[in-house]
């Protein structure tokens, strides 16, 4: 059903380009939550593995930060928003019109709701949105992952214009099939606060985590973070000026507070849920049977869905300072050997209690662009792995150690985020299997924020098991797959590496990476959805053939929450909190 709905949405996108002018939604289209009926009071407590690194969205790259930022910039803080089936709805924009001009440009006009205020009481107007587009996300002096997904096929960024205080238009130089979704979904910045930061060049230094306790955060979302105790919790309170109202005209959100309880690992999260210290729980597969068995006794609602949109993979640092290790990691046969040595069935059985599927490519099976026929698969087979190593120029010494063509023993450090017992388990399985091939792997789990910082801002890492959140729309991963993408971490371009750590003289980009770069640049202007499907099929073929990321397994979507909490239709796309402003306690 979900897939069918998404397909319908995509057909609607095609319809836009078939007309010269199209009203996407108008004043008669209800916003999400407008039909809610609930009651005020209470708070919700959810778990977090580690605290945030920043409150500045242009800098944030990890969910420990973006999940907190969403409280005051998302959940109704954007011009448009998606529901739990990726269907687009009006939000701050009450009307949206798209026009293709004779010059080939695309103009999106948004009519904004009047009377909306920022959380500090200042009025929200078209000036805030125009500032956000032109001076923040399209500002070359403020690079961010957002630029990767809103630029057109030529790398040009859109520009916004103010028509009046409550009408804006965004102009693209060519058609962009995802412009309404991405431009309308931008987190909006308060001009009255952030404009000075742009002028004095300090924008990316602002809204550090200290901004929480300093009560500096201002947003359009339902909650404002106001207290952060490192390693313990982050507390957010109701935005007194949140604009959404329910079916009875009552201001949302219903809850008084939202709290992230910071816990050290997945075992601690499970224990906290069982003890009633947290209210919702993204159940780890290995604990699911136990949690499910206790559901009636504990008054929990426990459920499962299909595969998720996220991915988990092992990736190698192609630009490592050591030229010997660099040559191994760039060796495609080496990566294919690792793929053949990955025992995914063992991962599913032992780490996911059977509640998972093998992953072979970058696009979720839930996406309408998923094409299994395009994927090359690497079933667990150590003989094939040895053959790949031989084809890659490797051999074995008399003691069974794998050596390269120059006689160097092959060994490397493998890391993941400490406390994630599933990923730690994957690392141990990978280490054990590669040991059978004569490869010495040293497993070093690291704090999540430290791990991400090393991977994105230094060359001081060798191999990492980590994941990306994913989406129904592959283009959302342009910041990962574009040659100069801000999350192209395995082979950063010297001009795009966040820490400027890549030496131009050692950088190499294979032809297939450049082809993927072209696919992500050009598909955005393609009007024929069938052609877009073919382009993303080629993308999946290239990734699975050359393996810049070697995919592992994917847990099914599992959830649990207290039955007294009004959680509506949780699923892999929306999670349990997609209705956060109108979640309430029934008792």
Order of alpha helices (4+ residues) and beta strands (2+ residues): alpha-beta-beta-alpha-beta-beta-beta-beta-alpha-alpha-beta-beta-alpha-alpha-alpha-beta-beta-beta-alpha-beta-alpha-alpha-beta-beta-alpha-alpha-beta-alpha-beta-beta-beta-alpha-beta-alpha-beta-alpha-alpha-alpha-beta-beta
